[in-house]
């Protein structure tokens, strides 16, 4: 079998395994660099050019209040029962022009602000940069935006209050600013009060031309309680009150008589209150232009408001978010940004009575988009005569080229008032419609263009991942073929192989990617069924004289199987996830949220079980007189943090009994409110306590190891699983905490299979833990969409942004169950290893040496690496083959980002890194 180390492990297997795991991050990096296209940008600021249509049209407005309400879904403003009653009255009165703005995926703040301000389509990679508040690479300082155009006019200052994403995107742009972090999602009030407190003073000042207000509270409410949260309508009323204050200032302050108010959402939210993907709710924010001047163009429109509910959230006319750039340019009198793909919203053409001005606005927009097209496809493609037969264009580009020449030839040349008086109004209306259609077609072609993929890098990355898979398979084959006590057999690898193959095929179908949780739920149930069948088969074996023992064994096995299956069934129904049924009834919504007493009973039981396990573990090493009080204090501090956190975060699920406990806690702290001890301080106390307890546990394990107790009790490492569970429940949503009770039941079922000497191998443990890692991820509410990333605990114990700390906290929050099973798998492997160490009774000679025990950890690690590499190959292959697919940026690209998280954070850092350290710690 080749060279072996002192422990009998083939060195070839170790080398292959190491090489495979070095190749995985390399493959991901190379592929990612080639997959996320970077579209070339036209440099410099746009200037007005005379294309034969006269001078620029006069601007109706000279300043703008740009009010962004984060996650302002269209129905929040437009339907009956909304808190935006004053805004609705403006719509009815004609002072507000409403739209639904289509926000393309990814529906998160940074890329949406980029689209709004440049009029272009941002990179999908911005969804990652959106989380890193320290990132500077995403800056728009060197790009043409309507903010840069306003600043270039030098007619007034630019001010910002609200989300500090604007400061990251536009460094050194704002003359006055007060930014707030967008990731303190537990804050509904202060984050908005910090914006509103500046509004009255700014409305009285005359030195600004742009005021950006970006409110975050409504988005935070959505993340916490969803769109139907009891906090939602009051927040809408608060935002509507700001609209009233601004509008009344526009009517009464002379220096604001030519000021435009734009109320909009950067994105919407789904029924779960999240965003990032492409559901109707996430891509349909509201967009309202407000000014007393609009009465002149809406007098005969009779716009109804409010409207009835709509499942597609499409109210009034739908426009693209990028259409804001050319529309604001015309309304405020500056050129459309160079890289804009937006089309001027023709509903505002009546703001210019002169048809010559209207033609100039549309042709300026068309020439600007033509420049973008020429930069992408070459100027020769749009030259006169470039298309031989415009009656039968060969592709979209030829069709757009023919359309361009048609609108350019038929554009009205209005040089005098007599030309306007004598023009054919019907023909003019037809030209306007044709031009608007051409602008929209060009926009759709450029927005959907997936050019600039680096195909060689895609192939190289895919090849590296395939190489990692081959190396991992080689390492697994070497280890398993070596045999030894406790080793896996090839037949026991069949379920593992089926999971790999089926999962790989599934990655090529968008619907299966969106609903991936079903695969893991059903596979986990099937695997437990197989284990149950093995358990029952083992229980019924034996001689007739053992009939009573057999009946007892069958009964015990049946009860254990029933408990395990019930736990998995509850796991499956705990949180409704995926895309198709997101927001539908589940165990949390049906039973726990309406019954706070039941929820907190289960939560308290979870903390109690953790506490009992910790007391039992520490009492075996330290004095019970010290262990019990210390553990009790730690667990009570963790529970009190969760109580107070939930009381501030989601008071509707606290209930009267838990509210009484919160009051008692704050009184014990010496205060009368939750301000007596801040949540940051409470979280830090818990984290410090966990760190001290972990250090004490490791010290106890090392001492036991020196005293050779660990060889008899490998389960002493269970204290670390309990300590992690306490950390995990601290970082989990309150409604998900009882899931750890279910995890404990399934873990005991698996442990029992090993303890009772039934055939259980490293391959079985790998298969079980792999299934449970993924099933638990989805059970916590995870999906393959960015919208399901839980940020609620991202700032526990942190007073300011730290990329490393926030990243770790987000990862633990979203992969809490998966990390649990990574640690649990190590304990099962140690238990399996202990069972395979040959023993002999005292004084009994061993007639022949037993086969040496195999290294279960290396077998486990090699199989996990096979799956990590195989899944990366499948995802990369799917992204490459389907790079022109309609859903490449809404389904397959997010899946690739999740593949990165699973491969780097979960596989390398947790399964191999943390798991390897724990295995070494538990090995004598």
Buried (B, 14 or more C-beta within 10 A) or exposed (E): BEEBEEEEBBEBBBBBBEBBBBBBBBBBBBBBBBBBBEBEBBEEBBEEEEBEBBEBBEBBBBBBBBBBBBBBBBBBBBBEEBBBBBBBBBBBBBBBBBBBBBBBBBBBBBBBBBBBBBBBBBBBBBBBBBBBBEBEEBBBEEBBBBBBBBBBEEBBBBBBBBBBBBBBBBEEBBBBBBBBBBBBBBBBEEBBEBBBEBBEEBBEEEEBBBBBBBBBBBBBBBBBBBBEBEBBBEBBBBBBBBBBBBBEBBEEEEBBBBBBBBBBBBBBBBBBBBBBBBBBBBBBBBBBBBBBBBEEBBEEEEBEBBBEEBEEBEBBEBBBBBBBBBBBBBBBBBBBBBBBBBBBBBBBBEBBEBBBBBBBBBBBBBBBBBBBBBBBBEEEBBEEEBBEEEEEBEEBBBBBBBBBBBBBEEBBEBEEEEEBEEBEEEEBEEBBEBBBEBBBBBBBBBBBBEEEBBEEBBBBBBBBBBBBBBBBBBBBBBBBEBBBBBBBEEEBBEBBBEBBEEBBEBBBEBEBBBBBBBBBBEBBBEBBBEBBEBBBEBBEEEEEEEEEEBEEBBEBBBEBBEBBBEBBBBBBBBBBBBBEEBBEEBBBBEBBBEEBEBBBEBBBEBBEBBBEBBBBBBBBBBEEEEBBEBBEEBBEBBBBBBBBBBBBBBBBBBBEEBBEBBBEBBEEBEEEEBEBBEBEBBBBBBBEBBEEBBEBBBEBBEEBBEEEBBEEEBBBBBBBBBBBBBBBBBBBBBBBBBBBBBBBBBBBBBBBBBBBEBEBBBBBBBBBBBBBBBBBBBBBBBBBBBBBBBBBBBBBBBEEBBEEBBBBBBBBBBBBBBBBBBBBBBBBBBBBBBBBEEEEEEEEEEEEEEBBBBBBBBBBBBBBBBBBBBBBBBBBBBBBEBBEBEBBBBBBBBBBBBBBBBBBBBBBBBBBEBBBEBBEBBBB
